[in-house]
Amino acid sequence: MKACERPESHMLPNPVHLRMDEDIDFHDAERIAKDQAKAYYSDAMLLSWFDKKTGRYSPHDVECCAEGKPSWVEYAKSRGGNLTIDINHEDYVFVFLGKPGLS
């Protein structure tokens, strides 16, 4: 993974920062993020994600780092991503699309 694929908080659309005291894995983090996103938008759709522990992210675009920004963040933004659930200071990041008025 290239360093530019790692997110910084200022790059994320409308971040909601969560702190989990217990050690969680990706699947736990994804479940937590989806539950939290539903509190904002009942129909929230996951567009992209990042897992710092493994260095994995999705979508895994061939073209990395548009202007120093993570490709997976730019992908979500270009598709209307308007909510980010950031767990444990970018350990896990999930970008969602939620339709206004549906919460």
Secondary structure, DSSP 8 states (H G I E B T S, - for coil): --GGGS--GGGSSSEEEE--SS---HHHHHHHHHHHHHHH-TT-EEEEEEETTTTEEES--SS--BTTB-HHHHHHHHTT--EEEEETTTTEEEEEE--TT--
